[in-house]
């Protein structure tokens, strides 16, 4: 065996390593081992940014030992690198989705369900690849139009917005569109609208290679990698009998689009959390001011049309929002021993309209009692977004330091349909927390008699809130002005400024003219038209001098026919020569609270009226999907159903019962009427008595067919083995006399529907006639939900516990994010649990159970009563 050779001695060419070199080598070896270990964990446990943070942190430690730099500044740089890496990943994903073809979309479908185009996730959206090919051909010719749009529309508004941050002189230096056009990933054309218009929704996505060079405050900077995505609505109205058959277009986003971009040049310094968010918020706000509801981008195609209706249509109504309180919010300000609170506030958005509550310090159960009112211009596909934040001080006055506490959404169509929604909504994207919201729909009336009633309602609400509430809507159309300054050689650059109370609006500037044509409309909320006035000033932009003004008392318009004045020329006081006039259309509409009952047309019934006022053309032009259920004219008496005998289901009430009525009556004050969907009394035309009533309920039927159709879904879900003849026999029977359900365990009222955001929505309304315990003690019930086959903690949802009550009311809402292709594979399990006593002393914790096949949900009957069945022992309590 050969002896090992001794290690070669160090020569003059290779001096022995010094102590610093040995230390650096040891740090390098340790870092390399830890890096490979973390990479292995990352490859086997999924992609998470903890690895990236630790990697940069170890690098900073090595840098600290070598350079003796301040560890705090290095750590800040690492945090910035991690945040930038996350933002870049999201931006690259949105860009890839916007440019992806069919095969690419299939590959990333499972990993990015929430980012998918609408034609992938919604069956009513259609692909429009043919349109994208046309846009690709037209894109090189759109350069001049986009440059004019940026120069004359976006640049002035951006300049005004940046002046608030002491950044003056904003202007576009160079605009390069690039070769990548925008794409439309899905389209839906509505076929149940007015005959005079065409409405279609399109999913818009732009992730192009455009480049903008701008200058502000004598500094030059650039914007590249601009990304914009959102749902775009195009309304073609009015339809005319001459080519091109469409009189004009209205283009707008239903909600604020998602906007992202990179800064280049000197502005790259600002591409960090805080300052970059200010720039992004300004860009988003300017897009909102131009083409996010209630703002629209009108395009006139034919001369002889009603320009007012095209450019400034009347709103469909007003939504009065009341953010009452929140409970069990996340604790973001952690204190000693793990305790802590938050400083919560809420931001509400409806389109481009934004409202913010006050901040409540040091609490996770804040009570705001905040009121605001938002204009609702369309009914379908628009939502109200409520975001909850924890306030943290920031010297830049941005939201970067604030911690996110969750989000809730309300559908505008649901509010319009029910008249009022009052419920607790759990916060999504949060570990805990729910928020109490009340939303009321207000119609627009052209009768002055409605004003006094609305003022009385406002006085009653003002007792509990200091937020200003409004009683009317004022719509002003500024048409044109004439003979502003005929005697002077200097021709003005006029614009009109309007004031109503603390609100104001401005028209665009018309260059060098004494007879400007503005054709712009404005909408204001009015607190009391009896005491407020409208003030208009015509101002020369060059000299900032007032060319003339008009002051109008709104009380005058209460005496006009239909509360409006069309095409009136008003003399401008203070104008030179005394001949200047301003042509206006002024329309006043009184807010009118809708009833909380459904008159059968899918929307609320006004007080004292049978249908929505005809003064709301937007509401008429966008009706909700029509109901397929048949109804009987009021003059036709409702036929009674002859009782039949069947094993286990006795007929409790004679057909000629003494309290039988001729028409169904909905339950007054029912929370189901105020929340999601329609109650079973409206769906099946069966009256539902209050749980506490001592009299026996009576089955009141409008027709046999309606009862059979309404009861089919819940019965077939609970008894799938029943034959058609058995089911038909069951449908024609009433429930037992005590409304305790088929098994005598009580029944539960639920709203179950699949939402447009790929989420299953469940509202637990109430339970009635739960049995008492064996010793006669009242139970402490709560409801627990599972979305089977998953029984994990993520699938579990629970309501609050109601103490000592056999008829508890919850009105709590829950959501499950679920792709539509998995809906048929899921079953909703609803368990009623008795929380009485300690866990080990509970004799029978499960009181009843309902299982619903999610693939058999009926969108026309979302709110129904379900009989509780004996619970299966599938899981342990």
Long-range contacts (C-beta under 8 A, 24 or more apart in sequence): 23-65, 24-62, 24-66, 27-62, 27-65, 28-62, 31-58, 31-59, 31-62, 34-58, 49-82, 49-85, 49-86, 52-82, 52-85, 53-78, 53-79, 53-82, 56-81, 56-82, 80-272, 80-273, 83-273, 84-271, 84-272, 87-260, 90-260, 91-225, 91-227, 91-260, 91-262, 94-205, 94-207, 94-227, 94-229, 94-258, 94-260, 95-207, 95-225, 95-227, 97-205, 98-183, 98-185, 98-205, 98-206, 98-207, 98-227, 98-229, 99-180, 99-183, 99-207, 113-758, 113-819, 114-758, 114-817, 117-185, 117-186, 117-203, 117-205, 118-185, 118-186, 118-188, 118-203, 118-231, 119-185, 119-186, 119-187, 119-203, 120-186, 121-758, 121-819, 121-820, 122-186, 122-188, 122-756, 122-820, 123-820, 124-188, 125-186, 125-187, 125-188, 125-203, 126-186, 126-187, 126-188, 127-185, 127-186, 127-187, 128-184, 128-185, 128-186, 128-187, 128-202, 131-184, 131-187, 132-181, 132-183, 132-184, 135-181, 135-182, 135-183, 135-184, 136-181, 138-181, 139-177, 139-179, 139-181, 142-177, 143-175, 143-177, 146-175, 146-177, 147-175, 150-175, 150-212, 153-290, 154-286, 154-290, 157-286, 157-289, 157-290, 158-282, 158-283, 158-286, 161-282, 161-285, 161-286, 162-216, 162-282, 165-278, 166-217, 167-216, 167-217, 168-216, 168-217, 169-215, 169-216, 169-217, 169-218, 170-214, 170-215, 170-216, 171-214, 171-215, 171-216, 172-212, 172-213, 172-214, 173-213, 173-214, 173-215, 173-220, 174-211, 174-212, 174-213, 175-210, 175-212, 175-213, 176-210, 176-211, 176-212, 177-208, 177-210, 178-208, 178-209, 178-210, 178-211, 179-208, 179-209, 180-207, 180-208, 180-209, 180-210, 181-208, 182-206, 182-208, 182-228, 184-232, 190-380, 190-622, 192-623, 192-625, 192-626, 193-621, 193-622, 193-623, 194-620, 194-621, 195-239, 196-237, 196-238, 196-239, 196-621, 197-235, 197-236, 197-237, 197-238, 197-239, 197-621, 198-235, 198-236, 198-237, 198-239, 198-246, 199-233, 199-234, 199-235, 199-236, 199-621, 199-622, 200-233, 200-234, 201-231, 201-232, 201-233, 201-254, 201-381, 202-231, 202-232, 202-233, 202-234, 203-229, 203-230, 203-231, 203-232, 204-228, 204-229, 204-230, 204-231, 204-232, 204-253, 204-257, 205-229, 211-264, 213-265, 219-266, 219-267, 220-265, 220-266, 221-263, 221-264, 221-265, 221-266, 221-267, 221-268, 222-263, 222-264, 222-265, 222-267, 223-261, 223-262, 223-263, 223-264, 223-267, 224-261, 224-262, 224-264, 225-260, 225-261, 225-262, 226-259, 226-260, 226-261, 227-258, 227-259, 227-260, 227-261, 228-257, 228-258, 228-259, 228-287, 229-257, 229-258, 230-254, 230-255, 230-256, 230-257, 230-258, 231-255, 231-381, 233-378, 233-381, 237-309, 237-310, 237-621, 238-305, 238-306, 238-309, 238-310, 240-302, 240-305, 242-302, 244-301, 244-302, 246-301, 246-302, 247-300, 247-301, 247-302, 247-305, 247-310, 248-298, 248-299, 248-300, 248-301, 248-302, 248-305, 248-310, 249-298, 249-299, 249-301, 250-296, 250-297, 250-298, 250-299, 250-310, 250-313, 251-291, 251-296, 251-297, 251-298, 251-299, 252-291, 252-292, 252-293, 252-295, 252-296, 252-297, 253-287, 253-288, 253-291, 253-292, 253-293, 253-351, 254-292, 254-293, 254-351, 254-378, 254-381, 254-382, 255-292, 255-293, 255-349, 255-351, 255-382, 255-383, 255-385, 256-284, 256-287, 256-288, 256-292, 256-349, 256-351, 256-352, 257-284, 257-287, 257-292, 259-283, 259-284, 259-287, 273-400, 274-394, 274-396, 274-398, 274-400, 274-401, 275-396, 275-398, 277-398, 277-399, 277-400, 278-396, 278-398, 281-398, 285-352, 288-351, 288-352, 289-352, 292-351, 292-352, 293-350, 293-351, 293-352, 293-377, 293-378, 293-382, 294-351, 294-352, 294-353, 294-375, 294-377, 294-523, 295-351, 295-352, 307-519, 308-477, 308-521, 308-585, 309-617, 311-519, 311-520, 311-521, 312-475, 312-477, 312-520, 312-521, 312-522, 312-523, 313-377, 313-617, 313-618, 314-444, 314-475, 314-587, 314-589, 314-615, 314-616, 314-617, 314-618, 315-375, 315-376, 315-377, 315-444, 315-473, 315-523, 315-616, 315-618, 316-376, 316-377, 316-378, 316-379, 316-416, 316-616, 316-618, 316-619, 316-622, 317-376, 317-416, 317-441, 317-442, 317-443, 317-444, 317-616, 317-619, 318-373, 318-374, 318-375, 318-376, 318-441, 318-442, 318-444, 318-470, 318-473, 318-525, 318-591, 319-350, 319-373, 319-374, 319-376, 319-384, 319-412, 319-415, 319-439, 319-440, 319-441, 319-442, 320-371, 320-372, 320-373, 320-439, 320-440, 320-442, 320-469, 321-348, 321-355, 321-371, 321-372, 321-373, 321-374, 321-384, 321-437, 321-438, 321-439, 322-369, 322-370, 322-371, 322-437, 322-438, 322-439, 322-440, 323-348, 323-357, 323-368, 323-369, 323-370, 323-386, 323-435, 323-436, 323-437, 324-367, 324-368, 324-369, 324-436, 324-437, 324-438, 325-365, 325-366, 325-367, 325-368, 325-369, 325-435, 325-436, 326-365, 326-366, 326-368, 326-388, 326-427, 326-433, 326-434, 326-435, 326-436, 327-364, 327-365, 327-424, 327-433, 327-434, 327-435, 327-436, 328-364, 328-365, 328-432, 328-433, 328-434, 329-364, 329-365, 329-366, 329-388, 329-390, 329-405, 329-406, 329-427, 329-430, 329-432, 329-433, 330-364, 330-390, 330-403, 330-405, 330-406, 330-430, 330-431, 330-432, 330-433, 331-364, 332-390, 332-403, 332-405, 333-362, 333-390, 342-390, 342-403, 342-405, 343-390, 343-391, 343-392, 344-388, 344-389, 344-390, 344-391, 344-405, 345-388, 345-389, 345-391, 346-370, 346-386, 346-387, 346-388, 346-389, 346-435, 347-386, 347-387, 347-389, 348-372, 348-374, 348-384, 348-385, 348-386, 348-387, 349-384, 349-385, 349-387, 350-374, 350-375, 350-376, 350-382, 350-384, 350-385, 350-412, 351-377, 351-382, 359-391, 364-433, 369-464, 369-465, 370-465, 370-467, 371-461, 371-465, 371-467, 371-469, 372-467, 373-442, 373-469, 373-470, 373-525, 375-473, 375-523, 375-525, 376-412, 376-416, 376-441, 377-618, 378-412, 378-618, 378-622, 379-412, 379-413, 379-416, 379-618, 379-619, 379-622, 379-624, 380-412, 380-413, 380-622, 380-624, 381-413, 381-756, 382-411, 382-412, 382-413, 383-409, 383-410, 383-411, 383-412, 384-409, 384-410, 384-411, 384-412, 384-415, 384-439, 385-409, 386-410, 386-425, 386-435, 386-437, 388-427, 388-430, 388-433, 388-435, 404-429, 404-430, 405-430, 405-433, 406-430, 406-433, 408-435, 408-437, 409-757, 410-437, 410-439, 411-755, 411-756, 413-624, 414-676, 414-677, 415-439, 415-440, 415-441, 416-441, 416-603, 416-604, 416-619, 416-624, 417-598, 417-602, 417-603, 417-604, 417-624, 417-678, 418-596, 418-598, 418-604, 418-673, 418-674, 418-675, 418-676, 419-593, 419-594, 419-595, 419-596, 419-597, 419-604, 419-605, 419-673, 419-674, 420-594, 420-596, 420-674, 421-674, 421-675, 421-676, 422-671, 422-674, 422-675, 422-811, 423-671, 423-674, 423-675, 423-676, 423-763, 423-811, 423-812, 423-813, 424-811, 424-812, 424-813, 425-813, 426-797, 426-812, 426-813, 426-814, 426-815, 428-815, 434-812, 440-593, 440-594, 441-593, 441-594, 441-604, 442-591, 442-592, 442-593, 442-594, 443-591, 443-592, 443-593, 443-594, 443-604, 443-606, 443-612, 443-613, 443-616, 443-619, 444-473, 444-589, 444-590, 444-591, 444-592, 444-613, 444-615, 444-616, 445-589, 445-590, 445-591, 445-592, 445-606, 445-613, 445-615, 446-562, 446-563, 446-564, 446-589, 446-590, 446-613, 446-615, 447-563, 447-590, 448-558, 448-559, 448-563, 448-590, 450-590, 450-591, 450-592, 451-529, 451-530, 451-558, 451-590, 453-592, 453-593, 453-607, 454-590, 454-591, 454-592, 454-593, 455-528, 457-593, 468-527, 469-527, 470-525, 470-526, 470-527, 470-591, 471-526, 471-527, 471-528, 471-529, 471-590, 471-591, 472-525, 472-526, 472-528, 472-529, 472-554, 472-588, 472-589, 472-590, 472-591, 473-523, 473-524, 473-525, 473-526, 473-588, 473-589, 473-591, 474-500, 474-523, 474-524, 474-525, 474-526, 474-529, 474-534, 474-554, 474-586, 474-587, 474-588, 474-589, 475-521, 475-522, 475-523, 475-524, 475-585, 475-586, 475-587, 475-588, 475-589, 476-521, 476-522, 476-523, 476-524, 476-534, 476-584, 476-585, 476-586, 476-587, 477-519, 477-520, 477-521, 477-522, 477-584, 477-585, 477-586, 478-507, 478-518, 478-519, 478-520, 478-521, 478-522, 478-536, 478-582, 478-584, 479-517, 479-518, 479-519, 479-567, 479-583, 479-584, 479-585, 480-515, 480-516, 480-517, 480-518, 480-519, 480-582, 480-583, 481-515, 481-516, 481-518, 481-538, 481-572, 481-580, 481-581, 481-582, 481-583, 482-514, 482-515, 482-569, 482-579, 482-580, 482-581, 482-583, 483-514, 483-515, 483-577, 483-579, 483-580, 483-581, 484-514, 484-515, 484-516, 484-538, 484-547, 484-548, 484-572, 484-575, 484-576, 484-580, 485-514, 485-547, 485-575, 485-576, 485-577, 485-580, 486-514, 486-576, 486-577, 486-579, 487-576, 487-577, 488-576, 492-540, 492-541, 492-542, 492-543, 492-547, 493-540, 493-541, 493-542, 494-538, 494-539, 494-540, 494-541, 494-547, 495-538, 495-539, 495-541, 496-536, 496-537, 496-538, 496-539, 496-582, 497-536, 497-537, 497-539, 498-522, 498-524, 498-534, 498-535, 498-536, 499-534, 499-535, 499-536, 499-537, 500-524, 500-526, 500-532, 500-533, 500-534, 500-535, 501-526, 501-527, 501-532, 509-541, 526-554, 526-588, 529-554, 529-555, 529-557, 529-558, 529-588, 530-554, 530-555, 530-558, 531-555, 534-586, 536-582, 536-584, 538-572, 538-575, 538-580, 538-582, 546-574, 547-572, 547-575, 547-576, 547-580, 548-572, 548-573, 548-574, 548-575, 548-580, 548-582, 549-573, 549-574, 550-582, 550-584, 552-586, 554-588, 557-586, 557-588, 558-588, 560-588, 562-615, 563-587, 563-588, 563-589, 563-590, 564-588, 589-615, 596-673, 596-674, 597-666, 597-673, 598-666, 598-673, 598-678, 598-682, 600-627, 600-631, 602-626, 602-627, 627-860, 628-860, 629-683, 629-706, 629-709, 629-710, 629-860, 630-703, 630-705, 630-706, 631-702, 631-706, 632-702, 632-703, 634-663, 637-662, 638-662, 638-663, 638-664, 638-685, 638-700, 638-701, 638-702, 638-703, 639-701, 639-703, 639-704, 640-701, 641-699, 641-701, 641-704, 641-707, 641-732, 643-733, 644-729, 644-732, 644-733, 646-729, 646-730, 646-733, 649-730, 649-733, 649-736, 649-742, 650-736, 651-733, 651-734, 652-696, 652-734, 652-735, 652-736, 652-737, 653-696, 653-698, 653-699, 653-734, 653-737, 657-698, 659-695, 659-698, 660-698, 660-700, 661-687, 661-698, 661-700, 663-700, 663-702, 664-700, 664-701, 664-702, 665-700, 671-765, 671-766, 671-809, 671-811, 672-749, 672-751, 672-765, 672-863, 675-751, 675-763, 675-765, 675-811, 675-813, 676-751, 676-753, 676-761, 676-763, 676-813, 676-862, 676-863, 677-751, 677-753, 677-763, 677-862, 677-863, 678-861, 678-862, 678-863, 679-749, 679-863, 680-710, 680-749, 680-861, 680-863, 680-864, 680-865, 683-710, 683-860, 683-861, 683-863, 683-864, 684-710, 684-711, 685-710, 686-710, 688-865, 689-739, 691-739, 691-766, 691-768, 691-769, 691-806, 691-807, 692-807, 696-737, 696-738, 697-735, 697-737, 697-739, 699-734, 699-735, 704-732, 707-731, 707-732, 708-732, 710-861, 710-864, 713-856, 713-858, 713-861, 713-864, 714-852, 714-864, 714-865, 714-866, 714-867, 716-856, 717-851, 717-852, 717-853, 717-856, 718-742, 718-850, 718-851, 718-866, 718-867, 718-869, 735-867, 738-769, 739-768, 739-769, 740-769, 740-771, 741-769, 741-848, 741-867, 741-868, 742-867, 742-869, 743-848, 743-867, 743-868, 743-869, 743-870, 744-771, 745-770, 745-771, 745-847, 745-848, 745-867, 745-868, 745-869, 745-870, 746-770, 746-771, 746-806, 746-832, 746-847, 746-848, 746-868, 747-865, 747-866, 747-867, 747-868, 748-783, 748-830, 748-832, 748-848, 748-850, 748-865, 748-866, 748-868, 749-863, 749-864, 749-865, 749-866, 750-830, 750-850, 750-863, 750-864, 750-866, 751-862, 751-863, 752-828, 752-852, 752-857, 752-862, 753-857, 753-859, 753-862, 754-820, 754-823, 754-854, 754-857, 754-859, 755-815, 758-817, 758-818, 758-819, 758-820, 759-815, 759-816, 759-817, 759-818, 760-787, 760-815, 760-816, 760-818, 760-823, 760-826, 760-828, 760-854, 761-813, 761-814, 761-815, 762-797, 762-813, 762-814, 762-815, 762-816, 762-828, 763-811, 763-812, 763-813, 763-814, 763-863, 764-799, 764-810, 764-811, 764-812, 764-813, 764-814, 764-830, 765-809, 765-810, 765-811, 765-863, 766-807, 766-808, 766-809, 766-810, 766-811, 767-807, 767-808, 767-810, 767-832, 767-868, 768-806, 768-807, 769-806, 769-807, 770-806, 770-807, 770-808, 770-832, 770-847, 770-848, 771-806, 771-847, 772-806, 773-834, 773-836, 773-843, 773-844, 774-843, 777-836, 778-804, 778-805, 778-806, 779-804, 779-805, 779-806, 779-834, 779-836, 779-847, 780-804, 780-805, 780-834, 780-835, 780-836, 781-805, 781-808, 781-832, 781-833, 781-834, 781-835, 781-847, 782-832, 782-833, 782-835, 783-810, 783-830, 783-831, 783-832, 783-833, 784-830, 784-831, 784-833, 785-814, 785-828, 785-829, 785-830, 785-831, 786-828, 786-829, 786-831, 786-875, 787-816, 787-818, 787-826, 787-827, 787-828, 787-829, 787-854, 788-826, 788-827, 788-828, 788-829, 788-851, 789-826, 789-827, 791-874, 791-875, 801-835, 818-854, 823-854, 823-855, 823-857, 824-854, 824-855, 825-855, 826-854, 826-855, 827-851, 827-852, 827-853, 827-854, 828-852, 828-854, 830-866, 831-871, 832-868, 833-877, 839-877, 842-877, 845-877, 846-871, 846-873, 846-877, 847-871
